[in-house]
């Protein structure tokens, strides 16, 4: 599912694809052991601000496990609560709020994913892009290194214009 997917005609199908991508991204990331409170701790996916998924992310994640860990989904506008997340999605509509907290998150082992053209310049790790009418993604490898995340070479190969 990580290779480009056809660009959807509706916002709901766009976010269905993005939800599937988010879960796939996490399966290609190795977090440091200290990122989890224990071996049974779930992988926490957080949507920052307004949730554009409308329940789709919960549906896609239902019953899924990543490296044997359950998947937890939550939406929050509270920057402090993002510290307990493993994956943070920043919708384009809330990018201004995300920009204010990006420096705080950059030193934490959090995979940050956004959907604006300047997301990687704000320190984000994965950015959704549309390329030839296909939903794709770019990776800021330097931001991943700062976050102490190891990204699979397979994920890096599939990314558009990775910044190394």
C-alpha positions in Angstrom: 0.0 0.0 0.0 3.0 2.3 0.3 3.5 2.8 -3.4 1.5 5.8 -4.8 -2.3 5.4 -4.8 -4.6 7.0 -7.2 -5.7 10.4 -6.2 -9.2 10.2 -4.8 -12.1 12.3 -6.0 -13.6 13.0 -2.6 -12.2 14.2 0.7 -13.4 11.1 2.5 -11.6 8.7 0.2 -8.5 10.9 0.4 -8.5 10.5 4.2 -9.2 6.7 3.8 -6.0 6.5 1.9 -4.1 8.7 4.3 -5.3 6.6 7.2 -4.0 3.4 5.5 -0.7 5.1 4.8 -0.3 6.3 8.4 -0.6 2.8 9.7 1.8 1.5 7.0 4.3 4.2 7.9 4.4 3.1 11.5 5.2 -0.5 10.5 8.4 0.7 8.8 9.6 2.7 11.8 11.8 1.5 14.7 11.3 3.5 17.9 13.9 3.5 20.6 12.8 1.3 23.6 12.4 4.4 25.8 9.6 5.6 23.5 7.3 3.1 25.1 6.3 2.8 28.8 6.7 -1.0 28.6 6.5 -4.0 26.3 2.7 -4.0 26.3 2.3 -0.3 25.6 0.3 0.5 22.5 1.5 2.6 19.5 -0.4 5.9 20.0 -1.5 7.7 16.9 -2.6 11.3 17.6 -4.4 13.7 15.3 -3.5 17.3 16.2 -6.4 19.7 16.1 -9.4 19.2 13.9 -9.7 15.5 12.9 -10.3 15.3 9.1 -10.6 11.5 9.3 -14.1 11.5 10.7 -13.7 8.0 12.3 -11.9 6.5 9.3 -8.6 6.2 11.1 -10.3 4.3 13.9 -11.9 2.0 11.4 -8.7 1.3 9.5 -6.8 0.7 12.8 -9.4 -1.5 14.4 -7.8 -4.8 15.5 -4.4 -3.9 13.9 -1.1 -4.4 15.7 2.3 -2.9 14.9 5.2 -5.0 16.1 2.9 -6.9 18.4 1.5 -3.7 20.0 -2.1 -2.6 19.9 -2.9 0.6 18.1 -4.5 3.5 20.0 -6.1 6.5 18.1 -6.9 9.9 19.7 -7.4 13.5 18.6 -6.1 16.4 20.7 -5.5 20.1 20.5 -3.4 19.9 23.7 0.3 20.2 22.8 1.4 18.7 26.1 -0.6 15.5 25.4 1.3 14.9 22.1 4.4 14.0 24.2 2.8 10.5 24.8 2.2 9.9 21.1 4.3 7.8 18.7 2.7 9.2 15.5 1.3 12.7 15.2 -0.7 13.7 12.2 -1.0 17.5 11.6 -3.8 18.4 9.2 -3.2 21.2 6.9 -6.0 23.2 8.5 -4.1 23.2 11.8 -0.6 23.8 10.5 -0.3 27.2 12.2 -0.8 25.6 15.6 1.6 22.8 14.7 4.3 25.2 13.7 4.3 26.6 17.2 5.0 23.2 18.8 7.2 21.6 16.1 10.5 22.4 17.9 9.2 20.8 21.1 8.3 17.6 19.2 11.5 17.4 17.2 13.6 16.1 20.1 11.0 13.4 21.0 10.8 10.0 19.3 7.6 10.9 17.4 6.9 10.2 13.8 5.3 13.5 12.6 3.2 13.4 9.4 1.6 16.4 7.7 0.0 17.4 4.5 1.2 20.9 3.7 4.1 21.7 1.3 6.1 23.4 4.0 5.7 20.7 6.6 9.2 19.2 6.3 10.7 22.7 6.5 8.8 23.0 9.9 10.7 19.9 11.1 8.1 17.4 10.1 9.2 13.9 9.1 6.7 12.6 6.5 4.7 14.9 4.2 1.8 13.8 2.0 2.1 15.2 -1.5 0.1 14.8 -4.7 2.3 13.7 -7.6 0.8 13.1 -11.1 -2.6 12.8 -9.5 -1.4 10.2 -7.0 -1.1 10.4 -3.3 2.5 10.0 -2.4 4.8 11.1 0.4 8.2 12.7 1.0 10.5 12.1 4.0 12.8 14.5 5.8 15.5 12.0 7.0 17.3 14.6 9.0 14.2 15.2 11.1 13.8 11.4 11.6 17.4 11.2 12.8 16.8 14.1 15.3 13.8 12.2 16.6 15.9 9.0 17.0 13.7 7.1 14.7 15.1 4.4 12.3 13.2 4.4 9.1 13.2 1.3 6.9 15.2 1.5 3.7 12.1 0.3 1.9 10.1 3.2 3.2 12.9 5.6 2.2 13.0 4.1 -1.3 9.3 4.7 -1.8 9.4 8.3 -0.8 9.6 11.2 -3.2 12.5 13.6 -3.0 13.7 12.4 0.5 15.8 15.0 2.3 18.9 13.1 3.6 
